[in-house]
Amino acid sequence: MSQCKNVFEAILRYGHDEDFVPNEDNQFIPTDAPAGSADKIEVLRRRVELGQPLWHNTDRVDYSGLTGAIRPRE
């Protein structure tokens, strides 16, 4: 696979996403992973690969109920 010299060449070769319509199939499920976590990033990556919308209406929207390690100040 040769590299494209610019964005216009890439569009000619691979097309564009102006007509993209996300696919909400039975694999499009919400995630409880908090924003910014490795798990959430993996879910978003997988959604892109599957052509799904990035955001599910019932994805976690806050950090309530989560616990984390507390590091004392030195």
Gaussian input, Z-matrix of N, CA and C with variables (Angstrom, degrees):
# hf/3-21g

backbone

0 1
 N
 C     1     B1
 C     2     B2     1     A1
 N     3     B3     2     A2     1     D1
 C     4     B4     3     A3     2     D2
 C     5     B5     4     A4     3     D3
 N     6     B6     5     A5     4     D4
 C     7     B7     6     A6     5     D5
 C     8     B8     7     A7     6     D6
 N     9     B9     8     A8     7     D7
 C    10    B10     9     A9     8     D8
 C    11    B11    10    A10     9     D9
 N    12    B12    11    A11    10    D10
 C    13    B13    12    A12    11    D11
 C    14    B14    13    A13    12    D12
 N    15    B15    14    A14    13    D13
 C    16    B16    15    A15    14    D14
 C    17    B17    16    A16    15    D15
 N    18    B18    17    A17    16    D16
 C    19    B19    18    A18    17    D17
 C    20    B20    19    A19    18    D18
 N    21    B21    20    A20    19    D19
 C    22    B22    21    A21    20    D20
 C    23    B23    22    A22    21    D21
 N    24    B24    23    A23    22    D22
 C    25    B25    24    A24    23    D23
 C    26    B26    25    A25    24    D24
 N    27    B27    26    A26    25    D25
 C    28    B28    27    A27    26    D26
 C    29    B29    28    A28    27    D27
 N    30    B30    29    A29    28    D28
 C    31    B31    30    A30    29    D29
 C    32    B32    31    A31    30    D30
 N    33    B33    32    A32    31    D31
 C    34    B34    33    A33    32    D32
 C    35    B35    34    A34    33    D33
 N    36    B36    35    A35    34    D34
 C    37    B37    36    A36    35    D35
 C    38    B38    37    A37    36    D36
 N    39    B39    38    A38    37    D37
 C    40    B40    39    A39    38    D38
 C    41    B41    40    A40    39    D39
 N    42    B42    41    A41    40    D40
 C    43    B43    42    A42    41    D41
 C    44    B44    43    A43    42    D42
 N    45    B45    44    A44    43    D43
 C    46    B46    45    A45    44    D44
 C    47    B47    46    A46    45    D45
 N    48    B48    47    A47    46    D46
 C    49    B49    48    A48    47    D47
 C    50    B50    49    A49    48    D48
 N    51    B51    50    A50    49    D49
 C    52    B52    51    A51    50    D50
 C    53    B53    52    A52    51    D51
 N    54    B54    53    A53    52    D52
 C    55    B55    54    A54    53    D53
 C    56    B56    55    A55    54    D54
 N    57    B57    56    A56    55    D55
 C    58    B58    57    A57    56    D56
 C    59    B59    58    A58    57    D57
 N    60    B60    59    A59    58    D58
 C    61    B61    60    A60    59    D59
 C    62    B62    61    A61    60    D60
 N    63    B63    62    A62    61    D61
 C    64    B64    63    A63    62    D62
 C    65    B65    64    A64    63    D63
 N    66    B66    65    A65    64    D64
 C    67    B67    66    A66    65    D65
 C    68    B68    67    A67    66    D66
 N    69    B69    68    A68    67    D67
 C    70    B70    69    A69    68    D68
 C    71    B71    70    A70    69    D69
 N    72    B72    71    A71    70    D70
 C    73    B73    72    A72    71    D71
 C    74    B74    73    A73    72    D72
 N    75    B75    74    A74    73    D73
 C    76    B76    75    A75    74    D74
 C    77    B77    76    A76    75    D75
 N    78    B78    77    A77    76    D76
 C    79    B79    78    A78    77    D77
 C    80    B80    79    A79    78    D78
 N    81    B81    80    A80    79    D79
 C    82    B82    81    A81    80    D80
 C    83    B83    82    A82    81    D81
 N    84    B84    83    A83    82    D82
 C    85    B85    84    A84    83    D83
 C    86    B86    85    A85    84    D84
 N    87    B87    86    A86    85    D85
 C    88    B88    87    A87    86    D86
 C    89    B89    88    A88    87    D87
 N    90    B90    89    A89    88    D88
 C    91    B91    90    A90    89    D89
 C    92    B92    91    A91    90    D90
 N    93    B93    92    A92    91    D91
 C    94    B94    93    A93    92    D92
 C    95    B95    94    A94    93    D93
 N    96    B96    95    A95    94    D94
 C    97    B97    96    A96    95    D95
 C    98    B98    97    A97    96    D96
 N    99    B99    98    A98    97    D97
 C   100   B100    99    A99    98    D98
 C   101   B101   100   A100    99    D99
 N   102   B102   101   A101   100   D100
 C   103   B103   102   A102   101   D101
 C   104   B104   103   A103   102   D102
 N   105   B105   104   A104   103   D103
 C   106   B106   105   A105   104   D104
 C   107   B107   106   A106   105   D105
 N   108   B108   107   A107   106   D106
 C   109   B109   108   A108   107   D107
 C   110   B110   109   A109   108   D108
 N   111   B111   110   A110   109   D109
 C   112   B112   111   A111   110   D110
 C   113   B113   112   A112   111   D111
 N   114   B114   113   A113   112   D112
 C   115   B115   114   A114   113   D113
 C   116   B116   115   A115   114   D114
 N   117   B117   116   A116   115   D115
 C   118   B118   117   A117   116   D116
 C   119   B119   118   A118   117   D117
 N   120   B120   119   A119   118   D118
 C   121   B121   120   A120   119   D119
 C   122   B122   121   A121   120   D120
 N   123   B123   122   A122   121   D121
 C   124   B124   123   A123   122   D122
 C   125   B125   124   A124   123   D123
 N   126   B126   125   A125   124   D124
 C   127   B127   126   A126   125   D125
 C   128   B128   127   A127   126   D126
 N   129   B129   128   A128   127   D127
 C   130   B130   129   A129   128   D128
 C   131   B131   130   A130   129   D129
 N   132   B132   131   A131   130   D130
 C   133   B133   132   A132   131   D131
 C   134   B134   133   A133   132   D132
 N   135   B135   134   A134   133   D133
 C   136   B136   135   A135   134   D134
 C   137   B137   136   A136   135   D135
 N   138   B138   137   A137   136   D136
 C   139   B139   138   A138   137   D137
 C   140   B140   139   A139   138   D138
 N   141   B141   140   A140   139   D139
 C   142   B142   141   A141   140   D140
 C   143   B143   142   A142   141   D141
 N   144   B144   143   A143   142   D142
 C   145   B145   144   A144   143   D143
 C   146   B146   145   A145   144   D144
 N   147   B147   146   A146   145   D145
 C   148   B148   147   A147   146   D146
 C   149   B149   148   A148   147   D147
 N   150   B150   149   A149   148   D148
 C   151   B151   150   A150   149   D149
 C   152   B152   151   A151   150   D150
 N   153   B153   152   A152   151   D151
 C   154   B154   153   A153   152   D152
 C   155   B155   154   A154   153   D153
 N   156   B156   155   A155   154   D154
 C   157   B157   156   A156   155   D155
 C   158   B158   157   A157   156   D156
 N   159   B159   158   A158   157   D157
 C   160   B160   159   A159   158   D158
 C   161   B161   160   A160   159   D159
 N   162   B162   161   A161   160   D160
 C   163   B163   162   A162   161   D161
 C   164   B164   163   A163   162   D162
 N   165   B165   164   A164   163   D163
 C   166   B166   165   A165   164   D164
 C   167   B167   166   A166   165   D165
 N   168   B168   167   A167   166   D166
 C   169   B169   168   A168   167   D167
 C   170   B170   169   A169   168   D168
 N   171   B171   170   A170   169   D169
 C   172   B172   171   A171   170   D170
 C   173   B173   172   A172   171   D171
 N   174   B174   173   A173   172   D172
 C   175   B175   174   A174   173   D173
 C   176   B176   175   A175   174   D174
 N   177   B177   176   A176   175   D175
 C   178   B178   177   A177   176   D176
 C   179   B179   178   A178   177   D177
 N   180   B180   179   A179   178   D178
 C   181   B181   180   A180   179   D179
 C   182   B182   181   A181   180   D180
 N   183   B183   182   A182   181   D181
 C   184   B184   183   A183   182   D182
 C   185   B185   184   A184   183   D183
 N   186   B186   185   A185   184   D184
 C   187   B187   186   A186   185   D185
 C   188   B188   187   A187   186   D186
 N   189   B189   188   A188   187   D187
 C   190   B190   189   A189   188   D188
 C   191   B191   190   A190   189   D189
 N   192   B192   191   A191   190   D190
 C   193   B193   192   A192   191   D191
 C   194   B194   193   A193   192   D192
 N   195   B195   194   A194   193   D193
 C   196   B196   195   A195   194   D194
 C   197   B197   196   A196   195   D195
 N   198   B198   197   A197   196   D196
 C   199   B199   198   A198   197   D197
 C   200   B200   199   A199   198   D198
 N   201   B201   200   A200   199   D199
 C   202   B202   201   A201   200   D200
 C   203   B203   202   A202   201   D201
 N   204   B204   203   A203   202   D202
 C   205   B205   204   A204   203   D203
 C   206   B206   205   A205   204   D204
 N   207   B207   206   A206   205   D205
 C   208   B208   207   A207   206   D206
 C   209   B209   208   A208   207   D207
 N   210   B210   209   A209   208   D208
 C   211   B211   210   A210   209   D209
 C   212   B212   211   A211   210   D210
 N   213   B213   212   A212   211   D211
 C   214   B214   213   A213   212   D212
 C   215   B215   214   A214   213   D213
 N   216   B216   215   A215   214   D214
 C   217   B217   216   A216   215   D215
 C   218   B218   217   A217   216   D216
 N   219   B219   218   A218   217   D217
 C   220   B220   219   A219   218   D218
 C   221   B221   220   A220   219   D219

   B1=1.4467
   B2=1.5190
   B3=1.2875
   B4=1.4612
   B5=1.5159
   B6=1.3177
   B7=1.4608
   B8=1.5187
   B9=1.3070
   B10=1.4640
   B11=1.5234
   B12=1.3106
   B13=1.4616
   B14=1.5211
   B15=1.3334
   B16=1.4611
   B17=1.5264
   B18=1.3221
   B19=1.4566
   B20=1.5295
   B21=1.3093
   B22=1.4643
   B23=1.5262
   B24=1.3080
   B25=1.4549
   B26=1.5231
   B27=1.3268
   B28=1.4688
   B29=1.5291
   B30=1.3280
   B31=1.4653
   B32=1.5213
   B33=1.3198
   B34=1.4600
   B35=1.5247
   B36=1.3227
   B37=1.4626
   B38=1.5225
   B39=1.3471
   B40=1.4676
   B41=1.5259
   B42=1.3226
   B43=1.4541
   B44=1.5189
   B45=1.3201
   B46=1.4544
   B47=1.5168
   B48=1.3213
   B49=1.4592
   B50=1.5257
   B51=1.3058
   B52=1.4630
   B53=1.5210
   B54=1.3095
   B55=1.4536
   B56=1.5229
   B57=1.3363
   B58=1.4620
   B59=1.5177
   B60=1.3209
   B61=1.4622
   B62=1.5265
   B63=1.3347
   B64=1.4651
   B65=1.5219
   B66=1.3067
   B67=1.4520
   B68=1.5265
   B69=1.3293
   B70=1.4613
   B71=1.5256
   B72=1.3324
   B73=1.4578
   B74=1.5255
   B75=1.3393
   B76=1.4615
   B77=1.5297
   B78=1.3280
   B79=1.4614
   B80=1.5247
   B81=1.3230
   B82=1.4642
   B83=1.5224
   B84=1.3240
   B85=1.4566
   B86=1.5306
   B87=1.3350
   B88=1.4611
   B89=1.5280
   B90=1.3267
   B91=1.4529
   B92=1.5152
   B93=1.3175
   B94=1.4626
   B95=1.5274
   B96=1.3269
   B97=1.4690
   B98=1.5290
   B99=1.3354
   B100=1.4645
   B101=1.5239
   B102=1.3146
   B103=1.4652
   B104=1.5249
   B105=1.3209
   B106=1.4557
   B107=1.5142
   B108=1.3215
   B109=1.4689
   B110=1.5264
   B111=1.3190
   B112=1.4669
   B113=1.5236
   B114=1.3277
   B115=1.4685
   B116=1.5250
   B117=1.3371
   B118=1.4650
   B119=1.5237
   B120=1.3249
   B121=1.4635
   B122=1.5223
   B123=1.3145
   B124=1.4671
   B125=1.5286
   B126=1.3351
   B127=1.4675
   B128=1.5294
   B129=1.3273
   B130=1.4637
   B131=1.5253
   B132=1.3377
   B133=1.4695
   B134=1.5229
   B135=1.3128
   B136=1.4623
   B137=1.5374
   B138=1.3244
   B139=1.4673
   B140=1.5258
   B141=1.3167
   B142=1.4672
   B143=1.5187
   B144=1.3352
   B145=1.4650
   B146=1.5210
   B147=1.3355
   B148=1.4613
   B149=1.5298
   B150=1.3361
   B151=1.4589
   B152=1.5104
   B153=1.3248
   B154=1.4547
   B155=1.5218
   B156=1.3403
   B157=1.4640
   B158=1.5315
   B159=1.3209
   B160=1.4652
   B161=1.5135
   B162=1.3088
   B163=1.4593
   B164=1.5114
   B165=1.3314
   B166=1.4584
   B167=1.5277
   B168=1.3090
   B169=1.4728
   B170=1.5213
   B171=1.3276
   B172=1.4649
   B173=1.5276
   B174=1.3313
   B175=1.4715
   B176=1.5277
   B177=1.3256
   B178=1.4654
   B179=1.5214
   B180=1.3405
   B181=1.4598
   B182=1.5342
   B183=1.3352
   B184=1.4574
   B185=1.5266
   B186=1.3156
   B187=1.4669
   B188=1.5246
   B189=1.3129
   B190=1.4582
   B191=1.5273
   B192=1.3282
   B193=1.4559
   B194=1.5186
   B195=1.3151
   B196=1.4587
   B197=1.5288
   B198=1.3055
   B199=1.4618
   B200=1.5159
   B201=1.2864
   B202=1.4535
   B203=1.5156
   B204=1.2953
   B205=1.4588
   B206=1.5289
   B207=1.2885
   B208=1.4614
   B209=1.5130
   B210=1.3055
   B211=1.4617
   B212=1.5225
   B213=1.3256
   B214=1.4607
   B215=1.5258
   B216=1.3236
   B217=1.4717
   B218=1.5184
   B219=1.2791
   B220=1.4690
   B221=1.4950
   A1=108.78
   A2=116.68
   A3=120.51
   A4=110.31
   A5=116.17
   A6=120.79
   A7=110.58
   A8=114.90
   A9=120.74
   A10=108.18
   A11=115.54
   A12=120.50
   A13=112.04
   A14=117.53
   A15=120.94
   A16=109.06
   A17=115.25
   A18=120.49
   A19=112.18
   A20=116.92
   A21=119.52
   A22=111.16
   A23=116.85
   A24=120.96
   A25=110.71
   A26=116.76
   A27=120.59
   A28=110.84
   A29=117.48
   A30=120.79
   A31=110.56
   A32=117.30
   A33=120.21
   A34=111.26
   A35=116.62
   A36=120.79
   A37=112.44
   A38=117.59
   A39=120.75
   A40=114.76
   A41=117.37
   A42=119.85
   A43=111.08
   A44=116.29
   A45=121.58
   A46=108.57
   A47=115.80
   A48=119.26
   A49=113.59
   A50=118.27
   A51=120.24
   A52=112.33
   A53=118.07
   A54=121.44
   A55=112.56
   A56=117.47
   A57=121.69
   A58=111.11
   A59=116.29
   A60=122.63
   A61=106.85
   A62=118.21
   A63=120.54
   A64=111.93
   A65=114.88
   A66=122.61
   A67=109.33
   A68=117.57
   A69=121.70
   A70=109.06
   A71=116.55
   A72=120.81
   A73=110.37
   A74=117.40
   A75=120.92
   A76=113.29
   A77=118.30
   A78=121.38
   A79=111.63
   A80=118.14
   A81=122.69
   A82=108.55
   A83=115.15
   A84=121.83
   A85=109.90
   A86=117.65
   A87=119.96
   A88=111.45
   A89=115.48
   A90=121.11
   A91=109.81
   A92=115.82
   A93=122.04
   A94=110.88
   A95=116.14
   A96=120.34
   A97=110.16
   A98=117.08
   A99=119.36
   A100=112.42
   A101=115.84
   A102=122.16
   A103=110.78
   A104=115.51
   A105=121.37
   A106=114.95
   A107=117.63
   A108=119.83
   A109=110.33
   A110=115.09
   A111=120.00
   A112=110.47
   A113=116.64
   A114=120.39
   A115=111.52
   A116=117.22
   A117=120.79
   A118=110.31
   A119=116.55
   A120=120.60
   A121=110.62
   A122=116.61
   A123=120.68
   A124=110.94
   A125=116.98
   A126=120.74
   A127=109.92
   A128=117.34
   A129=120.90
   A130=111.19
   A131=116.38
   A132=120.67
   A133=110.18
   A134=116.14
   A135=120.53
   A136=111.08
   A137=116.60
   A138=119.64
   A139=111.00
   A140=116.65
   A141=119.83
   A142=110.22
   A143=116.93
   A144=120.64
   A145=112.23
   A146=116.83
   A147=121.27
   A148=112.96
   A149=117.38
   A150=120.59
   A151=113.14
   A152=116.48
   A153=121.63
   A154=110.65
   A155=116.68
   A156=119.10
   A157=109.42
   A158=117.60
   A159=119.40
   A160=112.16
   A161=117.89
   A162=121.15
   A163=111.21
   A164=116.43
   A165=123.38
   A166=107.21
   A167=117.64
   A168=120.78
   A169=113.57
   A170=118.08
   A171=119.93
   A172=112.89
   A173=117.72
   A174=120.45
   A175=108.92
   A176=116.69
   A177=121.30
   A178=109.10
   A179=115.98
   A180=120.49
   A181=112.59
   A182=117.19
   A183=119.37
   A184=110.23
   A185=115.41
   A186=120.67
   A187=111.74
   A188=118.27
   A189=121.27
   A190=110.62
   A191=114.49
   A192=120.64
   A193=114.99
   A194=117.49
   A195=120.94
   A196=109.99
   A197=116.01
   A198=120.40
   A199=108.27
   A200=115.78
   A201=120.18
   A202=110.51
   A203=115.42
   A204=120.47
   A205=109.03
   A206=115.06
   A207=121.37
   A208=108.02
   A209=116.05
   A210=120.09
   A211=108.00
   A212=117.13
   A213=119.48
   A214=111.12
   A215=114.82
   A216=119.33
   A217=109.35
   A218=114.31
   A219=118.08
   A220=111.06
   D1=122.11
   D2=179.79
   D3=-86.72
   D4=152.65
   D5=-179.87
   D6=-79.22
   D7=148.81
   D8=175.68
   D9=-82.82
   D10=143.70
   D11=-179.01
   D12=-80.70
   D13=-26.84
   D14=179.34
   D15=-158.66
   D16=175.55
   D17=-176.53
   D18=-65.06
   D19=-33.22
   D20=-179.71
   D21=-66.17
   D22=-40.31
   D23=176.44
   D24=-64.46
   D25=-39.17
   D26=178.38
   D27=-63.84
   D28=-41.09
   D29=178.74
   D30=-64.64
   D31=-41.90
   D32=178.16
   D33=-63.18
   D34=-38.26
   D35=-176.97
   D36=-78.50
   D37=-44.15
   D38=-171.23
   D39=-112.15
   D40=-7.51
   D41=-177.55
   D42=87.79
   D43=-170.04
   D44=-178.90
   D45=-135.09
   D46=176.01
   D47=-175.97
   D48=-109.16
   D49=18.03
   D50=-178.54
   D51=-62.35
   D52=-28.39
   D53=-178.53
   D54=-101.33
   D55=13.78
   D56=-177.37
   D57=-66.65
   D58=130.03
   D59=175.30
   D60=-123.15
   D61=115.02
   D62=-178.45
   D63=-59.68
   D64=148.34
   D65=-178.29
   D66=-103.29
   D67=111.62
   D68=178.35
   D69=-98.88
   D70=79.78
   D71=179.54
   D72=-93.03
   D73=-169.87
   D74=-177.53
   D75=-70.66
   D76=-9.63
   D77=176.21
   D78=-87.75
   D79=-7.22
   D80=-179.82
   D81=-85.53
   D82=89.83
   D83=-177.04
   D84=-118.71
   D85=154.53
   D86=179.95
   D87=-70.54
   D88=160.98
   D89=177.14
   D90=-122.65
   D91=147.07
   D92=176.80
   D93=-97.80
   D94=3.67
   D95=-178.79
   D96=-68.07
   D97=135.57
   D98=179.63
   D99=-72.27
   D100=152.21
   D101=179.17
   D102=-55.94
   D103=136.55
   D104=177.29
   D105=84.79
   D106=-8.48
   D107=-179.50
   D108=-78.04
   D109=158.86
   D110=177.55
   D111=-59.85
   D112=-36.22
   D113=179.18
   D114=-64.56
   D115=-43.15
   D116=-179.53
   D117=-65.97
   D118=-41.68
   D119=178.61
   D120=-61.76
   D121=-39.53
   D122=177.94
   D123=-65.27
   D124=-40.93
   D125=177.65
   D126=-61.74
   D127=-44.64
   D128=179.60
   D129=-64.01
   D130=-40.48
   D131=177.99
   D132=-60.76
   D133=-44.88
   D134=-179.07
   D135=-65.58
   D136=-38.90
   D137=178.25
   D138=-62.09
   D139=-40.28
   D140=177.38
   D141=-62.69
   D142=-46.44
   D143=179.73
   D144=-58.79
   D145=-36.74
   D146=-177.39
   D147=-87.01
   D148=-1.92
   D149=179.83
   D150=74.03
   D151=26.26
   D152=-179.51
   D153=-93.68
   D154=164.37
   D155=172.29
   D156=-63.15
   D157=150.31
   D158=178.63
   D159=-70.30
   D160=-38.89
   D161=-171.81
   D162=-111.34
   D163=128.88
   D164=174.63
   D165=-95.88
   D166=142.94
   D167=-177.77
   D168=-58.92
   D169=-24.77
   D170=-177.68
   D171=-114.18
   D172=22.57
   D173=170.50
   D174=-63.34
   D175=155.98
   D176=176.24
   D177=-59.09
   D178=136.05
   D179=-179.18
   D180=-117.73
   D181=-2.57
   D182=-179.60
   D183=-144.35
   D184=-175.14
   D185=-179.02
   D186=-110.59
   D187=14.61
   D188=-177.77
   D189=-63.41
   D190=141.87
   D191=177.62
   D192=80.97
   D193=0.72
   D194=179.86
   D195=-95.57
   D196=146.56
   D197=173.91
   D198=-120.48
   D199=150.92
   D200=-179.98
   D201=-140.88
   D202=166.90
   D203=178.73
   D204=-71.61
   D205=135.21
   D206=177.32
   D207=-105.59
   D208=123.84
   D209=-179.93
   D210=-106.78
   D211=120.22
   D212=179.70
   D213=-65.66
   D214=150.64
   D215=176.97
   D216=-70.76
   D217=147.68
   D218=178.83
   D219=-93.26

